[in-house]
């Protein structure tokens, strides 16, 4: 084993000697040796201590000590076996196998059981992160492929003289470039929010005025689609210390989703109320509701319905922004009567730890 590692290092241009880790039964052998040494030391000490009392007390004392040692041998053995399993599993994880797990004995030492549970939890998180990384790369490549195809196709047509470089053919290129810019900005926001490093510039904000601004900004597009957007927010709601730009982004995303999935003649209503020491905002539409298969993943990155034209990042960003304010964003109801999203924001902002 050592020679194989040395030859590999030599081919790579290095000469450092590296040993593999301990053999698989290392902890079992170690615990057995320690167990025998301790047993021999205790028996010898007992025999010496009771030597003046005759053979019978010495025999009885030795039998008691041996019985105690035998009773504790099983936890020793199980703990050693668990530690050896952790060593082997760590090697497989190092090689990139995140599906490995170790079995947890019920009668091993508590610290060893805790170590085993912590190891399994760590590997589960590594596996989940690796799956998310692969999914993210696939989704990003898929989302970027369409605008890049449009841009490259139009540019090649202009270079070949098929299309003139006029406004009619340059405008689609500019629009697709803006789509890519928005996607990159959204990905950056998701990455920062998931890492907990997204900056929030909080200031005292009147939610009544903020909601009115959001609703007013949708009057034109919603009117064109035949959808009515209204606001029902009491004027006496407390002033919240939030980032108005980010909360406006959350509400705009929810209202835009409602308008997009509500047929002509329907409504999108934003309502606000107090609930204890929290402010609750509800965005309800009269659309067809969320697909039951999509509902459990509606806040995941790139999760979207078959008829959606967005990137699938809006709701994921909205939830991260609300959670960053110490609040909660959930789907309160969905079905044939429409969908209702509930945004909960604390009156007292969370304290930084």
N, C-alpha and C positions, 0 to 999 in steps of 0.2 A: 504493500500500500504506500509506504513512504517512498519507494523507488518510483512508483507511478507518478506521484505528485512531484518528485524532484525532476523527472524527465519532462513533465509538462511545463514546469517553471523554466527549464532550460530552453525548451522550444520557444517560449514566450520572451526569451532574452533576459531572464532573471536567474539568480543563483541562490535565492533564499530557500532554506529547508523548512518545509511546513509539515507538521504531523497531522494526521487525521485526529478526530476527536476520540474519546475513550471508547473501548469496545462495548458492544451492546449490553453485556451483563456486568458492566463496571460497578454500578451502584449495588447490584445484588451481591457481588463478591465483596465489595467494601463493607457492606452492612453485615455480611456473614462473618468476616474476619473480626470486625468490631464486636459483634455479638459473642463470638467464641472467647475473645479476650476478656470481655466484661464478665461472662459467665465463669471463666476460669479464675479471675481475680476475686469474684464474690465467694465462690465455693472455697477457695484457699483461705480467704479471710475468715469465713465462718468456721472452717475446720480448725484454724489456729485459735480463734476466740473461744470455742467450746471444747478444746482438747482436754482440759482438766476435768471435765464433767463426765467423762466416760464415753464409750462408743455410741450408745443409744441416742443421747441428745445430739451428738454430731451428725448421725445419720438422718435424724428427723429434720434438723436444720438444713442439711444439704438437700433433702427431698423437697422441702418447702421452697428453697431458693430455686431449685431446678424447675419446680412446677410454675413458679412465677415467671421465670425466663421463658419457659415453653409457651405460657399464655401470651407473652408479649412478642413471641416470634412471628406470629401471623401479621400483626401490623407492621413489623419490621420488613417482612418479606413483601407485603403488598405495597408499602411505600417505596421500597427499592425498585420494584417492578414498574411502578408508575413513573419514577424518575428516569429509568431506562427508556420507557416509552416516550417520555418528553424529549429525551436526547435524540431518539430515532426520528420522531415527528419533526423536530426542529431542523434536522438535516433535509427532510423532504420539503419542508417549507422553504428552506434556503435554495433548493433546486427549482422552486417555482410551483410546487404542488400545494395549492391552498385548500384542497378538499380533505386533507388529512385531519383526523381527530384522534384523541386518545380516550380510552375508557377510564372512567373514574370509579375506583373501588370504594365501597361504602365503609370499610373498616380500616382504611389507611389513616395516617396521622392527619389531623385537620389542616396544618400548613401545607402538606403535600396535596391534599384534595383541593385546597384553595388555589394552589399553583396550577394544578391541572385544569380547573375551571377557567382560570385567567388565561391559560394558554389556548384553550378551545375558543374562548371569546375573542381573543386576539386574532386567531386564524380566521374565524368567521367574519370579522370586520375586514381583514385583508382580502378575503375572497369576495366580499360584497363590494369593496372599493375597486377591486380589479374588474369585476363585472360592470360596475358603473363606468369605469374608465373606458372599457371597450365599447360599451353602449354609446357613451358620449362621442367617442371618435367616429363610430358608424353614423350616428345621427348628424353630427356636424358635417361630415363629408357628404351626406345625403342632402342636407339643406344648402350647402354651398355649390353643389353640382349644378342645380338649375340656373341660378343667376350667372354662374361662370359660363355655362353653355350658351346662354343668350348673348352675353357680352362677346365671347370669342366668335360665335357664329356671325353676329352683325359686323364685327371688325374684319373678319375674313372676307365677308361679302363686299365691304367697302374697299379693302385692299385689292380684291380681284376685279373691281369695277362693276360688280353686279348691282350694288346700291350706291347712290351718291351720298357723300358725307353731309347731309342736310339735317335740319331739325327733326324731321319725321323719323329718321333712322338713328340719330344720336340720342333722342329722348329716351327710348327703351334702354339704351346702355346706361344712361345716367340713373334711371329708375332702378335697374337691377343693382347698380353699384350702391345705391342708397339702401336697398334691401340687405346687401351684404354688410354695410356699415351698421345698420340696426341690429343685425344678428350678432355681429362681433361685440357691440355694446351690451347686448343682452347677455351674452356668454360671460363677459367680464363681470357684469353685475351679479350673475348667479355664482360665479367662482368666488368673488369677494364676500358675498353674503353667506355662502356655505362655509367659508373659512372664518367667518366672524370678524372680518376686517373691513366691511363696507362702512364708510364714514356716513354718519347721520348728523346733519346740521339742524339741530332742534331749535325751536323758538316758540313762544306763545302763539297759538293758532286758534282761530275761531272756526270750528268745523262747519257751522251754519254757512258762513261765507264761502268756505272752501268747496262745499258740496254744490252750492249755487253756481260757482264758477265752472265746475266740472259739467253740470247739467247744461249750462248755457253753451258750453263749447260743443255739445253734441246736437244742438237744436237743428243746425243745418243738415248734417248728414242723416240724422234720424228722421227729419221731416221728409227728406228725399226718399227714404225707404218706407215711409208711411208709418213710422213708429213714434209714439209719444214718450218723451222722457220727462219725468217729474221728480220733484224733491219735496219731502215732508220731514224737515229737520227742525225741531224746536229751537227758537232763538236763545233760550236760556240754558243751553248746554254749557258746561264749564269749559273754560279755555284750557286746551291741552298743550303740553310741551312736546311737540312732535316736529318732524322734518316735513314742512308743508309740501315740498316738491315731491318727496317720496310717497306721501299719503295721497296726493293728487294723482300720482302715477298708478297707485293701487286702485283707486276709485275709477279712474279713466279706463283701466283695463277691464274691470268688472262691467262697467256700463257698455263699453265697446263690445264685449262678448254678448251682453244681453241684446244689444241692438242687432248684432250680426245674426243671432239665432232666433230672433222674434219676427214672425211674419207681419206683413202689412196690416195695419189696424190694431196691432198689439201695443203694449205699454212696457216701459222699464221704469221702475219706481225706486228711488233711494229714500230710505226712512232712517231716522235716528232717534235714539232714546237713551235714557239712563237706566242702568241695571246695577244697583249697588254702587260700588266705587269704580264702575267701568262705563264707558260709552260704547253703545252697540249701534253699528250701522248695517243696514240690510239693503242689498241690491237685488231686487226681484224682477223677473221678466215673465212674460206670458208665452214663452216659446215652447218648443217640443220637449224640453228637458235634456238631460245628459244620458247618453247611452249607458245602460247598466254595466256593460263590460268595461267601459272607460272610467266609470265613476271611481273605483278604488285607486286609479292612477291619474286622476285629473290634475293633481298638483305635481306630478313628476315632470322632469325635463323632457321636452319634445313630445309630450302626450297630447294628442289632438284627435278629434273625430275625423271621419272619412270626408266630410264636406267642409272641413276647416281649411282656411287659406293662410293662417298665421304660421309662426315658427313653432308654436307649442311651448314657448318659454314664458309667456305672459303670466299665467297663474302660478308657476313655480317662483317667479320673481316676486309676485304680489305676496305670496305667503312668506317668503323670506323677509320681505320688507316689514310686514306686520309683526312677525316674530321678533325682528330686530328692535321693534318698539315695545316689546314685552306683551304683545297682544296675540290674537288668534284669528285665523281665517279658515272657515269651514264651509262646506256645502250643507246648508240647513235643510233644504228640501229640494226635490227635483222629481219631475214626472210630467204627465200630460198638461198639468196646470202651470208648468213653467219651472224655473229654477231660482232658488234664493241662496245667495251667498251672505254669510254673516261675518262682519269684521268687528272684533272686540278690541278696544284700546283702553289701557288703564288710565285713570285720571292722574295718578301719581306715577311718573316714569320710573322704570327699574333703575336701581342704583348700580353703578359699575363696581365690580368686584376687583 
